[in-house]
Amino acid sequence: MNISSIRTICSLLLGTTGVLLLAQARAQDPAQSNLGVYGKTSTYCGPQAIPRNSPTIPEIGCFYLSPGHRATGTLSTHRVEVSVDSAGKEAFKVDGALVMEARDTASGTKLPYVGVGGVAGYRFCEGPTDRNTGCPAYITIFSRNSDKTVLFMVSECLPPEYHLCVSTQENWNYAKSQNLH
């Protein structure tokens, strides 16, 4: 390797590094995620716009709540209220009672008909439940965001065991049409 080749390689490295160091950094656009469809909320929430701060919990799909907002709805025969406080912390009430987790109960909460569901969230049952019982509806905390908004995902589960759950109306319609329960 001669000196000219070394100078060329050094120039290319410095030039490339200089361009990389000078390039403005920006957050990755979710639409350009290397996760493909798994990096898009539409995969989990459906193609429609996700409602923000709606006072009503959707029967199925996703919704955002900002600090200071709440939403209510009926899931599995129970009146459910979800709220987000000024610090971005979510709270759940079911039939007027605050949901509190309890490791020493069959359901994982202090309410026998509300079970701990998945990584973050709760499942709402028609009657008393344990940790292995399927329930007709779930609300999962999909993401807690830097602006203190929380994205929730409502899933409906197919009877009779309630082990097949879907989070979009399209998937619900498909599962029902295929008799997948």
N, C-alpha and C positions, 0 to 999 in steps of 0.2 A: 504494500500500500504506500503510495507516494504522498508527499505533503499536500498536493493539490486535492487528492481524494479526501484527506483528513479535513482540510478546510471546507470542502463542499459538505461533508457530513456534519461538521460543527455548525455551519451556516444554516443548514436545514433544521437541525435540532434547536438552535437558538431562535430561528424564525418561527418554528412551530410552537415552541414554548412561549415565546412572546405573544403570539396570537392567542394561545390558550389562556395565558395569564391576563390578557387584556379583555377577553370576552366577558360580557356582563352575565352574572349568575342570575338564574330565575328558577322559580319552582316548576316542577314538571307538570305539564298539562295532563290531567287525568285521561283525556281522550287519546293522548299519545303514550299511555302507560305501556310498559313492556309486559304487563300482565294480561293484555288483550281484553276480552270481555269481562274477565274477573276483576279488572281494575275499574269497571264502570258501575255506577250505582243502578243504572237501568237493568243490569243483569239480575239484581236482587229486588229492585223496587218497581220494575215495570217501566215502560217507555214514556209514560205521562210525567209531567212536571211534578216534583215532590212539593206538597203543600208546606208553607211556613206559617207557623203560629195560628193555624186554624183551630177554632175552639172544639172541633169534633175529631175524635180518633177515627181513622178510616177502618172499615171492616177488614180490609186486607191492604197491604202495601206499606209505604213509608211516609213519615212526616217529620218535619223539623220543629223543635221548640227553641225559642230564644229565652234568655234569662227573663224572669218575670211573667212568663206565659204558661198557660195550662190548657189541657184538652181533656174532654170526657167522652166516654162512649160505653156501649154495652158489649162485653165480651163474655161468652159462655154464661149467660144469664146474670152476670154481675155488672154493676155500675163501676167503671174504672175511671180514675182521674190520674193523669200524669202531669207533673209540673217540673219546671226548671227554675232554681233559685238564682240569685244575683251572682253566685260563684260558679254557676254552670253545673250544679249538682241536681240530679233528678230525684223525684220522690213519686211514689205510687200510693194511691188510696184505692181500696176496693170496698164497695158498699159503705163508704164513709170511714173505714178503718185504715190507718197508716200501715203499709206493709213493712214489716221489720224481719230481717233474716234471723233465724234461730237454728243453730246446729243440732240442738237436742230434740228436734221435732221431726216427724215423718216427712212433712212437706218441705222442710228447710226454711219455713217462715212461721210466724206466730198465727197465721190464718190457715186453717186446715184445707181450704179449697184453693189456695194460691201456692204454687210450688216454685222453687228456684228453677229457672229455665236456662240451660246453656251457660255460656261464659258470663253474660250480663243480661239480666232481665228476668221476667217471670212468666209462668204459664198459669192459665186461668181454667179451673176445672168446675164441673157442674156440682160435684160433691167433694167430700174429703179425699185427699190424695196422698200418695207417698212419693218418694224420689223416682220411682220407676214407672209410675202410671202416666199414660198419655192423656193429654187434655185438649179440648177443642180449640183453644186459642193461646197464642204466645205474643208477648211484646219483648223484643230484643233491643238492647242499646247497641246500635250499629256503629256509631262513632260519637266521640266527644271531641269537639272542635276547639281550635285556639280562640275563636271569638265567643266561646262559652255556649254556643248552640249545641244541641244534642239531636242526632239523627236516630229515630226509632223505626223499627221494622215490625209490622204486625203480620203474623202468620196464622193462617187457619189450617186446621188439621182434619183429615177425613175420618169419619166414623168407620167401624165401631171401636177400634183400639186407639185411634188418634195418633198413630205413629208416623204417618205420611203427612207432612206439613208443607205448605207452599206459601209464598209471600207475594205473589202477583195474581191479579185477576185472570190473566191469560193461563197461568199454570193451574189455577183452581178449576177453570172451565175445562181444560184439557183432562185433568185427573178425574173430574166427574164424568166427562163424556166417555172415558176409557174404563169406567168402573174400577178404578184403581184402589178403592178402599177395601 
